[in-house]
Amino acid sequence: MASTGSDELRTIYQSWADRMAAAPDMDVATLRDLFEEWHRPTAEPTGVTYEEVDAGGVPALWCIPLEAAADRVLLFTHGGGFVVGSIATHRKLAGHLAKAVGARALVLDYRLAPEHPFPAQLEDAVTAYRWLLGQGIEPGHIVTTGDSAGGNLAISTVLKLRDDGDPLPAAILPMSPWLDMEHLGKTLESNAHTDALVSRPILEGMAGMFLGESGDPTHPLANPLYADPAGLPPMYSCAGGHETLQDNAERFHEKARTAGVDATLEIVPEMQHVYTFSAGRAPEADATIAAMATWVRPRLGLS
């Protein structure tokens, strides 16, 4: 049974869904204002400071835990359907993960759709990664991570780097990744009654803004379910058992394992989309963050 600490996230999700349903013509600016509440279910992580930075032309925020290894970095891309979300909504979640790992996190304020459709977001993430290398951070000391659309970017950034011949990061940590731009997943229907927020109309609307009028929903860097995962670094994915995007994580996990990638998947029963947002308040979120940190630390060369 889901903990009471996870209730706030579901309550906020249901509120957003109800407000969007009541205003089907909601403009993008209002939608973004609505999602700025996303930080509320996350407890403020103790012992973490923040610093704004220009990451090669991409605005970003450092999350710096006390005693963190300065030369280990989590490159964090926030969720929000490539349309909403910000460094403000996600800094606390990134801070919790960074603190558990013992590394800094760099949260990107990448360009958003519809003003900047695909591949603008991917370009910004790749730019920031290369900026980190230019700052003297070794590729094996970097992890790409993010939630939902940001989980997509955590994967697609590494796919792009591989295709371009860049040195790859140590690992990938996608949380509830949104990968399926065709909306074909079985849990989109089977979990429709348990997911408080993510529905087919929302996905269709955000995918349309992300891809633009002539975008291809099967492009492997927009929809990694069409990508060849061969050669990717180790990957730890998680998703909630009540979310409609559960099978996005499952399908890419199986595709990666078949391609020989060292892949781990955690599905937590009764949890909502990006349930790790309940960090510091719900034991399920804290347990997953702790498990991710335990898994990734040796891959970053941290004891």
Contacts in CASP RR format, 6 or more apart in sequence:
PFRMAT RR
TARGET T0000
AUTHOR 0000-0000-0000
METHOD contacts of the structure
MODEL  1
MASTGSDELRTIYQSWADRMAAAPDMDVATLRDLFEEWHRPTAEPTGVTY
EEVDAGGVPALWCIPLEAAADRVLLFTHGGGFVVGSIATHRKLAGHLAKA
VGARALVLDYRLAPEHPFPAQLEDAVTAYRWLLGQGIEPGHIVTTGDSAG
GNLAISTVLKLRDDGDPLPAAILPMSPWLDMEHLGKTLESNAHTDALVSR
PILEGMAGMFLGESGDPTHPLANPLYADPAGLPPMYSCAGGHETLQDNAE
RFHEKARTAGVDATLEIVPEMQHVYTFSAGRAPEADATIAAMATWVRPRL
GLS
1 270 0 8 1.000
2 269 0 8 1.000
2 270 0 8 1.000
2 271 0 8 1.000
2 284 0 8 1.000
3 282 0 8 1.000
3 283 0 8 1.000
3 284 0 8 1.000
5 278 0 8 1.000
5 281 0 8 1.000
5 282 0 8 1.000
5 283 0 8 1.000
6 271 0 8 1.000
6 272 0 8 1.000
6 275 0 8 1.000
6 278 0 8 1.000
6 281 0 8 1.000
6 282 0 8 1.000
6 284 0 8 1.000
6 285 0 8 1.000
8 40 0 8 1.000
8 41 0 8 1.000
8 278 0 8 1.000
8 281 0 8 1.000
9 41 0 8 1.000
9 272 0 8 1.000
9 275 0 8 1.000
9 277 0 8 1.000
9 278 0 8 1.000
9 282 0 8 1.000
10 196 0 8 1.000
10 272 0 8 1.000
12 37 0 8 1.000
12 38 0 8 1.000
12 40 0 8 1.000
12 41 0 8 1.000
13 196 0 8 1.000
13 197 0 8 1.000
13 272 0 8 1.000
13 273 0 8 1.000
14 196 0 8 1.000
14 197 0 8 1.000
16 34 0 8 1.000
16 35 0 8 1.000
16 37 0 8 1.000
16 197 0 8 1.000
17 196 0 8 1.000
17 197 0 8 1.000
17 199 0 8 1.000
19 26 0 8 1.000
19 34 0 8 1.000
20 26 0 8 1.000
20 31 0 8 1.000
20 34 0 8 1.000
20 202 0 8 1.000
23 30 0 8 1.000
26 34 0 8 1.000
28 83 0 8 1.000
28 114 0 8 1.000
28 209 0 8 1.000
31 83 0 8 1.000
31 84 0 8 1.000
32 83 0 8 1.000
32 84 0 8 1.000
32 85 0 8 1.000
32 86 0 8 1.000
32 112 0 8 1.000
34 84 0 8 1.000
35 80 0 8 1.000
35 84 0 8 1.000
35 85 0 8 1.000
35 89 0 8 1.000
36 85 0 8 1.000
36 86 0 8 1.000
36 88 0 8 1.000
36 89 0 8 1.000
37 89 0 8 1.000
38 85 0 8 1.000
38 89 0 8 1.000
38 90 0 8 1.000
38 277 0 8 1.000
39 88 0 8 1.000
39 89 0 8 1.000
39 90 0 8 1.000
39 91 0 8 1.000
39 92 0 8 1.000
39 93 0 8 1.000
41 277 0 8 1.000
41 278 0 8 1.000
41 281 0 8 1.000
42 92 0 8 1.000
42 93 0 8 1.000
42 96 0 8 1.000
42 277 0 8 1.000
42 278 0 8 1.000
42 279 0 8 1.000
42 280 0 8 1.000
42 281 0 8 1.000
43 92 0 8 1.000
43 96 0 8 1.000
43 279 0 8 1.000
43 280 0 8 1.000
43 281 0 8 1.000
44 92 0 8 1.000
45 65 0 8 1.000
45 92 0 8 1.000
45 95 0 8 1.000
45 96 0 8 1.000
45 99 0 8 1.000
45 279 0 8 1.000
45 280 0 8 1.000
47 65 0 8 1.000
47 66 0 8 1.000
47 99 0 8 1.000
48 63 0 8 1.000
48 64 0 8 1.000
48 65 0 8 1.000
48 66 0 8 1.000
48 95 0 8 1.000
48 98 0 8 1.000
48 99 0 8 1.000
49 63 0 8 1.000
49 64 0 8 1.000
49 66 0 8 1.000
50 61 0 8 1.000
50 62 0 8 1.000
50 63 0 8 1.000
50 64 0 8 1.000
50 91 0 8 1.000
51 61 0 8 1.000
51 62 0 8 1.000
51 64 0 8 1.000
52 59 0 8 1.000
52 60 0 8 1.000
52 61 0 8 1.000
52 62 0 8 1.000
53 60 0 8 1.000
53 61 0 8 1.000
53 62 0 8 1.000
53 106 0 8 1.000
54 60 0 8 1.000
55 106 0 8 1.000
55 108 0 8 1.000
55 127 0 8 1.000
55 128 0 8 1.000
55 131 0 8 1.000
55 132 0 8 1.000
56 127 0 8 1.000
56 128 0 8 1.000
56 131 0 8 1.000
57 127 0 8 1.000
57 131 0 8 1.000
58 108 0 8 1.000
58 109 0 8 1.000
58 110 0 8 1.000
58 124 0 8 1.000
58 127 0 8 1.000
58 128 0 8 1.000
58 131 0 8 1.000
59 87 0 8 1.000
59 108 0 8 1.000
59 109 0 8 1.000
60 87 0 8 1.000
60 106 0 8 1.000
60 107 0 8 1.000
60 108 0 8 1.000
60 109 0 8 1.000
60 128 0 8 1.000
61 87 0 8 1.000
61 91 0 8 1.000
61 106 0 8 1.000
61 107 0 8 1.000
61 109 0 8 1.000
62 104 0 8 1.000
62 105 0 8 1.000
62 106 0 8 1.000
62 107 0 8 1.000
63 76 0 8 1.000
63 91 0 8 1.000
63 94 0 8 1.000
63 95 0 8 1.000
63 98 0 8 1.000
63 104 0 8 1.000
63 105 0 8 1.000
63 106 0 8 1.000
63 107 0 8 1.000
64 98 0 8 1.000
64 104 0 8 1.000
65 95 0 8 1.000
65 98 0 8 1.000
65 99 0 8 1.000
65 102 0 8 1.000
65 103 0 8 1.000
65 104 0 8 1.000
67 102 0 8 1.000
68 98 0 8 1.000
68 99 0 8 1.000
68 102 0 8 1.000
68 103 0 8 1.000
68 104 0 8 1.000
69 102 0 8 1.000
69 103 0 8 1.000
69 104 0 8 1.000
69 300 0 8 1.000
69 302 0 8 1.000
70 104 0 8 1.000
71 136 0 8 1.000
71 137 0 8 1.000
71 138 0 8 1.000
71 141 0 8 1.000
72 101 0 8 1.000
72 102 0 8 1.000
72 103 0 8 1.000
72 104 0 8 1.000
72 141 0 8 1.000
72 142 0 8 1.000
72 300 0 8 1.000
72 301 0 8 1.000
72 302 0 8 1.000
73 103 0 8 1.000
73 104 0 8 1.000
73 105 0 8 1.000
73 106 0 8 1.000
73 132 0 8 1.000
73 137 0 8 1.000
73 141 0 8 1.000
73 142 0 8 1.000
73 143 0 8 1.000
74 94 0 8 1.000
74 97 0 8 1.000
74 98 0 8 1.000
74 101 0 8 1.000
74 103 0 8 1.000
74 104 0 8 1.000
74 105 0 8 1.000
74 106 0 8 1.000
74 142 0 8 1.000
74 143 0 8 1.000
74 144 0 8 1.000
74 145 0 8 1.000
74 173 0 8 1.000
75 105 0 8 1.000
75 106 0 8 1.000
75 108 0 8 1.000
75 125 0 8 1.000
75 128 0 8 1.000
75 129 0 8 1.000
75 132 0 8 1.000
75 142 0 8 1.000
75 143 0 8 1.000
75 144 0 8 1.000
75 145 0 8 1.000
75 154 0 8 1.000
75 157 0 8 1.000
75 169 0 8 1.000
76 90 0 8 1.000
76 94 0 8 1.000
76 97 0 8 1.000
76 105 0 8 1.000
76 106 0 8 1.000
76 107 0 8 1.000
76 108 0 8 1.000
76 145 0 8 1.000
76 146 0 8 1.000
77 108 0 8 1.000
77 110 0 8 1.000
77 121 0 8 1.000
77 125 0 8 1.000
77 144 0 8 1.000
77 145 0 8 1.000
77 146 0 8 1.000
77 149 0 8 1.000
77 150 0 8 1.000
77 151 0 8 1.000
77 153 0 8 1.000
77 154 0 8 1.000
77 157 0 8 1.000
78 85 0 8 1.000
78 86 0 8 1.000
78 87 0 8 1.000
78 89 0 8 1.000
78 90 0 8 1.000
78 107 0 8 1.000
78 108 0 8 1.000
78 146 0 8 1.000
78 147 0 8 1.000
78 149 0 8 1.000
78 150 0 8 1.000
79 85 0 8 1.000
79 90 0 8 1.000
79 146 0 8 1.000
79 147 0 8 1.000
79 148 0 8 1.000
79 149 0 8 1.000
79 150 0 8 1.000
79 151 0 8 1.000
79 178 0 8 1.000
79 274 0 8 1.000
80 148 0 8 1.000
80 149 0 8 1.000
80 150 0 8 1.000
80 206 0 8 1.000
81 113 0 8 1.000
81 148 0 8 1.000
81 149 0 8 1.000
81 178 0 8 1.000
81 206 0 8 1.000
81 210 0 8 1.000
82 112 0 8 1.000
82 113 0 8 1.000
82 118 0 8 1.000
82 121 0 8 1.000
82 149 0 8 1.000
82 206 0 8 1.000
82 209 0 8 1.000
82 210 0 8 1.000
83 112 0 8 1.000
83 113 0 8 1.000
83 114 0 8 1.000
83 206 0 8 1.000
83 209 0 8 1.000
83 210 0 8 1.000
84 112 0 8 1.000
85 112 0 8 1.000
86 109 0 8 1.000
87 107 0 8 1.000
87 108 0 8 1.000
87 109 0 8 1.000
90 107 0 8 1.000
90 147 0 8 1.000
91 107 0 8 1.000
92 279 0 8 1.000
93 147 0 8 1.000
93 276 0 8 1.000
93 277 0 8 1.000
93 279 0 8 1.000
94 105 0 8 1.000
94 107 0 8 1.000
95 105 0 8 1.000
96 276 0 8 1.000
96 279 0 8 1.000
96 280 0 8 1.000
96 289 0 8 1.000
97 105 0 8 1.000
97 145 0 8 1.000
97 173 0 8 1.000
97 276 0 8 1.000
97 279 0 8 1.000
97 289 0 8 1.000
97 292 0 8 1.000
97 293 0 8 1.000
98 104 0 8 1.000
98 105 0 8 1.000
100 289 0 8 1.000
100 290 0 8 1.000
100 292 0 8 1.000
100 293 0 8 1.000
101 143 0 8 1.000
101 292 0 8 1.000
101 293 0 8 1.000
101 296 0 8 1.000
101 297 0 8 1.000
101 300 0 8 1.000
101 302 0 8 1.000
102 293 0 8 1.000
102 297 0 8 1.000
102 302 0 8 1.000
103 143 0 8 1.000
103 300 0 8 1.000
103 302 0 8 1.000
105 145 0 8 1.000
106 128 0 8 1.000
106 132 0 8 1.000
108 124 0 8 1.000
108 125 0 8 1.000
108 128 0 8 1.000
110 120 0 8 1.000
110 121 0 8 1.000
110 124 0 8 1.000
110 125 0 8 1.000
110 153 0 8 1.000
111 120 0 8 1.000
111 121 0 8 1.000
111 124 0 8 1.000
112 121 0 8 1.000
113 120 0 8 1.000
113 121 0 8 1.000
113 206 0 8 1.000
113 208 0 8 1.000
113 209 0 8 1.000
113 210 0 8 1.000
113 212 0 8 1.000
114 208 0 8 1.000
114 209 0 8 1.000
114 210 0 8 1.000
114 212 0 8 1.000
117 209 0 8 1.000
117 210 0 8 1.000
117 211 0 8 1.000
117 212 0 8 1.000
117 215 0 8 1.000
118 210 0 8 1.000
118 211 0 8 1.000
118 212 0 8 1.000
118 215 0 8 1.000
118 219 0 8 1.000
118 221 0 8 1.000
118 222 0 8 1.000
119 221 0 8 1.000
119 222 0 8 1.000
121 149 0 8 1.000
121 153 0 8 1.000
121 210 0 8 1.000
122 153 0 8 1.000
122 156 0 8 1.000
122 157 0 8 1.000
122 160 0 8 1.000
122 221 0 8 1.000
125 144 0 8 1.000
125 153 0 8 1.000
125 156 0 8 1.000
125 157 0 8 1.000
126 157 0 8 1.000
126 160 0 8 1.000
126 161 0 8 1.000
126 164 0 8 1.000
129 142 0 8 1.000
129 144 0 8 1.000
129 157 0 8 1.000
129 161 0 8 1.000
129 166 0 8 1.000
129 169 0 8 1.000
130 166 0 8 1.000
132 142 0 8 1.000
133 139 0 8 1.000
133 167 0 8 1.000
139 166 0 8 1.000
139 167 0 8 1.000
139 168 0 8 1.000
139 169 0 8 1.000
139 170 0 8 1.000
140 167 0 8 1.000
140 168 0 8 1.000
140 169 0 8 1.000
140 170 0 8 1.000
140 300 0 8 1.000
141 170 0 8 1.000
141 300 0 8 1.000
141 301 0 8 1.000
142 169 0 8 1.000
142 170 0 8 1.000
143 169 0 8 1.000
143 170 0 8 1.000
143 171 0 8 1.000
143 172 0 8 1.000
143 173 0 8 1.000
143 296 0 8 1.000
143 299 0 8 1.000
143 300 0 8 1.000
144 153 0 8 1.000
144 154 0 8 1.000
144 155 0 8 1.000
144 157 0 8 1.000
144 158 0 8 1.000
144 169 0 8 1.000
144 171 0 8 1.000
144 172 0 8 1.000
144 173 0 8 1.000
145 151 0 8 1.000
145 154 0 8 1.000
145 172 0 8 1.000
145 173 0 8 1.000
145 174 0 8 1.000
145 175 0 8 1.000
146 153 0 8 1.000
146 154 0 8 1.000
146 173 0 8 1.000
146 174 0 8 1.000
146 175 0 8 1.000
146 177 0 8 1.000
147 174 0 8 1.000
147 175 0 8 1.000
147 176 0 8 1.000
147 177 0 8 1.000
147 274 0 8 1.000
147 276 0 8 1.000
147 277 0 8 1.000
148 175 0 8 1.000
148 176 0 8 1.000
148 177 0 8 1.000
148 178 0 8 1.000
148 245 0 8 1.000
148 273 0 8 1.000
148 274 0 8 1.000
149 178 0 8 1.000
149 206 0 8 1.000
149 210 0 8 1.000
150 174 0 8 1.000
150 177 0 8 1.000
150 178 0 8 1.000
151 174 0 8 1.000
151 175 0 8 1.000
151 176 0 8 1.000
151 177 0 8 1.000
151 178 0 8 1.000
152 174 0 8 1.000
152 177 0 8 1.000
152 178 0 8 1.000
152 179 0 8 1.000
152 222 0 8 1.000
152 224 0 8 1.000
154 172 0 8 1.000
154 173 0 8 1.000
154 174 0 8 1.000
154 177 0 8 1.000
155 172 0 8 1.000
155 174 0 8 1.000
155 177 0 8 1.000
155 179 0 8 1.000
155 224 0 8 1.000
155 227 0 8 1.000
155 232 0 8 1.000
155 235 0 8 1.000
155 252 0 8 1.000
156 221 0 8 1.000
156 222 0 8 1.000
156 224 0 8 1.000
156 227 0 8 1.000
158 168 0 8 1.000
158 169 0 8 1.000
158 172 0 8 1.000
158 232 0 8 1.000
158 233 0 8 1.000
159 220 0 8 1.000
159 221 0 8 1.000
159 224 0 8 1.000
159 227 0 8 1.000
159 229 0 8 1.000
159 232 0 8 1.000
160 221 0 8 1.000
161 167 0 8 1.000
161 168 0 8 1.000
161 169 0 8 1.000
162 168 0 8 1.000
162 231 0 8 1.000
162 232 0 8 1.000
168 231 0 8 1.000
168 232 0 8 1.000
168 233 0 8 1.000
169 233 0 8 1.000
170 233 0 8 1.000
170 234 0 8 1.000
170 296 0 8 1.000
170 299 0 8 1.000
170 300 0 8 1.000
171 233 0 8 1.000
171 234 0 8 1.000
171 235 0 8 1.000
171 236 0 8 1.000
171 296 0 8 1.000
171 299 0 8 1.000
171 300 0 8 1.000
172 232 0 8 1.000
172 233 0 8 1.000
172 234 0 8 1.000
172 235 0 8 1.000
172 236 0 8 1.000
173 235 0 8 1.000
173 236 0 8 1.000
173 237 0 8 1.000
173 292 0 8 1.000
173 296 0 8 1.000
174 235 0 8 1.000
174 237 0 8 1.000
174 238 0 8 1.000
174 249 0 8 1.000
174 252 0 8 1.000
175 237 0 8 1.000
175 238 0 8 1.000
175 239 0 8 1.000
175 274 0 8 1.000
175 276 0 8 1.000
176 238 0 8 1.000
176 239 0 8 1.000
176 240 0 8 1.000
176 243 0 8 1.000
176 245 0 8 1.000
176 248 0 8 1.000
176 249 0 8 1.000
176 273 0 8 1.000
176 274 0 8 1.000
176 275 0 8 1.000
176 276 0 8 1.000
177 237 0 8 1.000
177 239 0 8 1.000
177 245 0 8 1.000
177 248 0 8 1.000
177 249 0 8 1.000
177 252 0 8 1.000
178 203 0 8 1.000
178 245 0 8 1.000
178 248 0 8 1.000
179 223 0 8 1.000
179 224 0 8 1.000
179 225 0 8 1.000
179 248 0 8 1.000
179 251 0 8 1.000
179 252 0 8 1.000
180 188 0 8 1.000
180 223 0 8 1.000
180 225 0 8 1.000
180 245 0 8 1.000
180 248 0 8 1.000
180 251 0 8 1.000
181 207 0 8 1.000
181 210 0 8 1.000
181 211 0 8 1.000
181 217 0 8 1.000
181 218 0 8 1.000
181 222 0 8 1.000
181 223 0 8 1.000
182 217 0 8 1.000
182 218 0 8 1.000
182 223 0 8 1.000
183 200 0 8 1.000
183 203 0 8 1.000
183 204 0 8 1.000
183 207 0 8 1.000
185 247 0 8 1.000
185 248 0 8 1.000
185 251 0 8 1.000
186 247 0 8 1.000
187 243 0 8 1.000
187 244 0 8 1.000
187 245 0 8 1.000
187 246 0 8 1.000
187 247 0 8 1.000
188 200 0 8 1.000
188 203 0 8 1.000
188 244 0 8 1.000
188 245 0 8 1.000
188 247 0 8 1.000
191 241 0 8 1.000
191 242 0 8 1.000
191 243 0 8 1.000
191 244 0 8 1.000
191 246 0 8 1.000
192 199 0 8 1.000
192 200 0 8 1.000
192 244 0 8 1.000
194 241 0 8 1.000
194 242 0 8 1.000
194 243 0 8 1.000
194 270 0 8 1.000
195 242 0 8 1.000
195 243 0 8 1.000
195 244 0 8 1.000
195 272 0 8 1.000
195 273 0 8 1.000
196 272 0 8 1.000
197 272 0 8 1.000
197 273 0 8 1.000
198 243 0 8 1.000
198 244 0 8 1.000
198 245 0 8 1.000
198 273 0 8 1.000
199 244 0 8 1.000
200 244 0 8 1.000
207 217 0 8 1.000
210 222 0 8 1.000
211 217 0 8 1.000
211 222 0 8 1.000
215 222 0 8 1.000
216 222 0 8 1.000
217 223 0 8 1.000
218 226 0 8 1.000
219 226 0 8 1.000
220 226 0 8 1.000
220 227 0 8 1.000
220 228 0 8 1.000
221 227 0 8 1.000
224 252 0 8 1.000
225 248 0 8 1.000
225 251 0 8 1.000
225 252 0 8 1.000
225 255 0 8 1.000
228 259 0 8 1.000
229 252 0 8 1.000
229 255 0 8 1.000
229 256 0 8 1.000
229 259 0 8 1.000
229 260 0 8 1.000
229 261 0 8 1.000
230 259 0 8 1.000
230 260 0 8 1.000
230 261 0 8 1.000
231 259 0 8 1.000
231 260 0 8 1.000
231 261 0 8 1.000
232 256 0 8 1.000
232 259 0 8 1.000
232 261 0 8 1.000
233 261 0 8 1.000
233 262 0 8 1.000
233 299 0 8 1.000
234 261 0 8 1.000
234 262 0 8 1.000
234 263 0 8 1.000
234 264 0 8 1.000
234 299 0 8 1.000
235 253 0 8 1.000
235 256 0 8 1.000
235 261 0 8 1.000
235 262 0 8 1.000
235 263 0 8 1.000
235 264 0 8 1.000
236 263 0 8 1.000
236 264 0 8 1.000
236 265 0 8 1.000
236 266 0 8 1.000
236 291 0 8 1.000
236 292 0 8 1.000
236 295 0 8 1.000
236 296 0 8 1.000
237 249 0 8 1.000
237 252 0 8 1.000
237 253 0 8 1.000
237 263 0 8 1.000
237 264 0 8 1.000
237 265 0 8 1.000
237 266 0 8 1.000
238 249 0 8 1.000
238 265 0 8 1.000
238 266 0 8 1.000
238 267 0 8 1.000
238 268 0 8 1.000
238 276 0 8 1.000
238 288 0 8 1.000
238 292 0 8 1.000
239 245 0 8 1.000
239 246 0 8 1.000
239 248 0 8 1.000
239 249 0 8 1.000
239 250 0 8 1.000
239 265 0 8 1.000
239 266 0 8 1.000
239 267 0 8 1.000
239 268 0 8 1.000
239 271 0 8 1.000
240 246 0 8 1.000
240 267 0 8 1.000
240 268 0 8 1.000
240 269 0 8 1.000
240 270 0 8 1.000
240 271 0 8 1.000
240 272 0 8 1.000
240 273 0 8 1.000
240 275 0 8 1.000
241 267 0 8 1.000
241 268 0 8 1.000
241 269 0 8 1.000
241 270 0 8 1.000
241 271 0 8 1.000
242 269 0 8 1.000
242 270 0 8 1.000
242 271 0 8 1.000
242 272 0 8 1.000
243 271 0 8 1.000
243 272 0 8 1.000
243 273 0 8 1.000
243 275 0 8 1.000
244 273 0 8 1.000
245 273 0 8 1.000
246 267 0 8 1.000
249 265 0 8 1.000
249 267 0 8 1.000
250 265 0 8 1.000
250 267 0 8 1.000
253 263 0 8 1.000
253 265 0 8 1.000
256 263 0 8 1.000
257 263 0 8 1.000
264 295 0 8 1.000
266 288 0 8 1.000
266 291 0 8 1.000
268 275 0 8 1.000
268 284 0 8 1.000
268 288 0 8 1.000
271 284 0 8 1.000
275 282 0 8 1.000
275 284 0 8 1.000
275 285 0 8 1.000
275 288 0 8 1.000
276 285 0 8 1.000
276 288 0 8 1.000
276 289 0 8 1.000
277 285 0 8 1.000
278 284 0 8 1.000
278 285 0 8 1.000
279 285 0 8 1.000
279 286 0 8 1.000
279 289 0 8 1.000
280 286 0 8 1.000
297 303 0 8 1.000
END
